[in-house]
Amino acid sequence: MKSVIRKAYFNYENEEKWLNEMSAKGFALTDYSWCRYVFTDCEPGEYIYRLELLENLPSHPESMKYIRFMEENDVEFVASYSRWVYFRKKASNGAFDIYSDTDSKIKHYNRINRLFLSVALITFVCCVINFILPIIHFLQGQIYPINTLNIFAGTLNGTLFIILGCVSHPVRIKIKKLKQQKKIME
C-alpha cells in the first residue's frame, strides 16, 4: 500500500532517524520531493536509510559515478532532491554507514554548512534591499504602495536569515567537535 506523508526537516540527521523509524514500522521510502515522502509497505526494519548532500547535482558525472559505486555495494539510490540523495540498504546486509572516517564526516558537514550560509547570505541581501528601498523612497519624498510589500518581504527574509543561523549553528558545532577529535587522534 502506498502512503504519502508531508513533513519538513531542517536537520538531515533527524530526518534520517525518522526514515529509519518508519522502516522499523514497516514503511519503505520509495520517493521524495519537497516535504513529501512516499512510502510503501515492507517488512519491519527491512531497510536502513542514509542521506547525503553531494558536491554536485545527482545528474553530474562525478555524482553519477558515486551513485553507481554505492549501488555496486548493495546500496539502493531511492530519491534525490537538489543535491540531497536518499540511500537505503537491506538491514540483512549488515551495517550501513556512509562515512567511515572523520575527514569525510567533516567534508559532509562543511558542504551542509556552505549550503546554509549561501542561502542565509541570499536572504540577508534580500532583507537589506527590501528595507533600503522604502527608506530611499521616503527620503526622496516618494511614497509607493509597494513599500509595504517591501517591508513585509524584508521582514520575512530577515526571519529566514535568523532561522538559517539557528539551524546552521549545530552544524558548525559538529564540525568543530570533529576537528577536535581528529587532533586528539593524531
Secondary structure, DSSP 8 states (H G I E B T S, - for coil): -EEEEE---S-HHHHHHHHHHHHHTTEEEEEEETTEEEEEE--TT-EEEEEEE-SS-TTSHHHHHHHHHHHHTTEEEEEEETTEEEEEEEGGG----S--SHHHHHHHHHHHHHHHHHHHHHHHHHHHHHHHHHHHHHHTT---THHHHHHHHHHHHHHHHHHHHHHHHHHHHHHHHHHHHHHHH-
